[in-house]
Amino acid sequence: MLAEPDQVSALILAGGRSSRMGTDKALLLWKGIPLLERVCRVADQCCSSVSVLTPWPQRYQPIISVPVQFIEEATPQQGPLIALGQGLEEISSPWILLLACDLPCLESQLLRGWSRKLRGLPDPLLAQVPYHQERWEPLCGFYHRRCLPQLQSFIAQGGRSFQGWLEQMPVQKLAVNGATAAMLRNCNTPEDLASS
């Protein structure tokens, strides 16, 4: 299962309630740049195309400086697993790099390294996801289009847990070291943002 750069598209999720943050996380500034813009810039450096899945495309279009396709979320605030399903249906690339919009410490070099690992991935494996402290980090992972039927079946049976779905999927674990763990830190609260 080969993965060349033109076979990986980024899907950035920007549809959460941001209830713990108290304001829209995607618009918060980190080092003077809105979080969503920061993630879009990094994704643009390591993927052939970048899509943002959100119920509010008009809200975010003015802050994005790189080429981005906005996909309007069909069923807003139903969770990232449902959002991934919509992305897999609408994006034609073999691989999707799924990213949360609140990952200020993303590094394009690390993501490109992970992307290169897809080239040697055996055919039965349908995803490549970081695994850290006994948990998957699904919002910085790679998903092949062929996982869509399994995902749709899981959702149809009432499944909404990313952890639960990945536990029953053929997934390649990505090793997480100190630098990688820092990259995976997301911002759910003002304290998270301040410490990033």
URCOR-V962656 format. One record per pair of residues at least 12 apart in sequence whose ideal C-beta (glycine too) atoms are under 6 Angstrom apart, sorted by the first residue. I is the first residue (numbers start at 1). GAP is how many residues later the second one is. Records with the same first field share a line. If there is no record, write none. Layout:
I->GAP  GAP
This chain:
1->120  122
2->117
3->92  115  116
5->43
6->42
7->86  87  88
8->39  87  89  107
9->38  39  40  82  84  87
10->33  37  40  87
11->40  76  85  87
12->27  40  87  89
13->40  67  70  87
14->12  22  38  40  87
15->39  40  58  61
20->168  169
25->77
26->75
30->74
34->29
35->66  67  69
36->24  65
37->26  27
38->66
39->60  62  64
40->24  26  28
41->25
42->64  66
44->22
45->63
46->62  65  66
47->50
50->18
51->18  20
52->16  18
53->18  20  30  34
54->19
55->18  21
57->13  15
71->19
74->12
79->81
81->79  81
84->14
85->66
88->57  60
94->51
95->47  49
96->47
97->45
98->43
99->41
100->39  86
102->84  85
103->83
104->92
105->77  78  80
106->77
107->76
110->73
114->60
121->51
124->46
125->45  47
126->18  20  21  44
127->16  20  42  44
128->14  44  46
129->12  42
130->44  46
131->42
132->44
136->27  30
137->47
138->24
140->44
